[in-house]
Amino acid sequence: MNNNTRTLAQWQALLEQFCTQSMSVETLLGAYDPVRERRRLSAAASFGLMGIQVAVEHGGFGAPFSVKAQLAQRLAGLDFGVAMAVVNSQNIADNLSHWLPSEVSKRWVPGLLTGELVGCTALTERSAGSDFSAITMQAEQTSDGWRLTGEKSWIINAKIADLFLVYAQTQPGSGAAGIAAFVVQASGEGFERSADSFTSVAALANASGFRLNGYLAQSDELVHPPGLAFKRALDSINGARVYVAAMCVGMLKESLRLAHAYGRERHTFGQPLGAHQGWRWVLADAAVDLEAASVLVDRAALAIDEKKNVQDLAAKAKVFATRAAQRHLPALLHALGAEGLRDTYPLARHVAAAQIATLVDGSTEMLLERIGKNLDQTG
Ligand SMILES: Cc1cc2nc3c(=O)[nH]c(=O)nc-3n(C[C@H](O)[C@H](O)[C@H](O)COP(=O)(O)OP(=O)(O)OC[C@H]3O[C@@H](n4cnc5c(N)ncnc54)[C@H](O)[C@@H]3O)c2cc1C
């Protein structure tokens, strides 16, 4: 299926096929099943979704960031956890193909693109989330590579991933300057998955943790060296902020569509719900913020396509979109009455997902700090 150029409309048509085939309500509910989730990511790969931004010479499609954001938006309308799982594995193919020499990256990138391998990015530890420079996973240089020891928590895809981009401290006490990032393989000696289990939304993102007990990363498995890793992580996080904001837009858009349709069918006091002004204004309020969030997200995504500095815009888009989701999703759920709590509706899952969206890739408070500092710098 890889003819390497697709229009946005072609991507969208293929995504709809994936959604029909692999996102049925039955597969989004019930007990967590790692086999089912791996199969879902393989199916996503078969539609090219693991190579959206990966350069053509590495077997991907080299599509602009805005395509990825649009697809993430639609996917999250059905399920935020699955959208995060797909995007996060894809990020690893993108990251490794971009930063490693091709003779090294080709060990893994083809497998990531076909879905044979699943990837994830591990920064967070139980004792260090927002304060990324405080991580304690240790990387000690040896004659044949780097010995990694420590624990990571709250990592998307960690339950099923084969490849981990792991951030670790090479010089304890040096903070950001000493942080480096390595490829870690789940099949390697010293790798151990944790038994963490989280809420059902996080479960569909395959979120969990792992421990490294003196795991040996080869010298050429150093992806981001000390001095560069922290900066590169912060640079790439702007994109993540925009696609998480896009996912909030997707959840809000789908919830508004469902509530609007319900308001036409359901009657109270002799009228459709939508004919009651008090009810209709709840949807109108959501529509206002949805429009504003979409504009911000599209602007930020376009700025990334144009390789502009989006630090400020990405932070604003994420703060606005996550807050809009936090504010309106519970109101839309309420507007469906008890019916909205049926599993067949995604709204209750979306309400929990909006909470996750406010934490991942920079919490609201961290982003407000960033925006505040930028105000100081720009006067
Ligand atoms: C479902 C899920 C998936 C995730 N996936 C990944 C992943 O794939 N990879 C990864 O590395 N991490 C992942 N994370 C972790 C995520 O990045 C962290 O949750 C986030 O960085 C916040 O860290 P924390 O949870 O430790 O909160 P803390 O840093 O302990 O903060 C707690 C609260 O205090 C606020 N706060 C902290 N410092 C300040 C301050 N100076 N001023 C004001 N308020 C402050 C925070 O905003 C937050 O509300 C995931 C988290 C979740 C929930």
The ligand as an ORCA input file, in Angstrom:
! r2SCAN-3c Opt
* xyz 0 1
  C      -2.344      8.000     30.678
  C      -1.004      8.610     30.766
  C      -0.057      8.323     29.784
  C       1.232      8.851     29.869
  N       2.152      8.522     28.921
  C       3.444      8.902     29.051
  C       4.448      8.442     28.130
  O       4.151      7.749     27.145
  N       5.727      8.784     28.365
  C       6.107      9.548     29.435
  O       7.288      9.799     29.602
  N       5.171     10.017     30.325
  C       3.852      9.709     30.156
  N       2.896     10.152     31.049
  C       3.304     10.945     32.200
  C       2.965     12.418     32.055
  O       3.846     13.032     31.168
  C       3.020     13.017     33.483
  O       1.835     12.582     34.146
  C       3.126     14.523     33.481
  O       4.402     14.908     33.041
  C       2.875     15.109     34.882
  O       3.718     14.505     35.793
  P       3.128     13.857     37.158
  O       1.923     13.052     36.807
  O       4.254     13.172     37.815
  O       2.634     15.079     37.985
  P       3.550     16.026     38.925
  O       4.723     16.509     38.169
  O       3.791     15.324     40.214
  O       2.545     17.219     39.176
  C       1.326     17.038     39.941
  C       0.420     18.235     39.675
  O       1.083     19.420     40.127
  C       1.208     20.353     39.060
  N       2.520     21.015     39.191
  C       3.744     20.429     39.186
  N       4.708     21.358     39.324
  C       4.080     22.569     39.405
  C       4.520     23.917     39.520
  N       5.821     24.242     39.530
  N       3.577     24.903     39.579
  C       2.257     24.612     39.527
  N       1.775     23.350     39.403
  C       2.670     22.343     39.339
  C       1.110     19.532     37.776
  O       0.644     20.326     36.689
  C       0.099     18.454     38.197
  O      -1.209     18.956     38.075
  C       1.585      9.687     30.959
  C       0.608     10.015     31.918
  C      -0.660      9.509     31.819
  C      -1.679      9.890     32.866
*
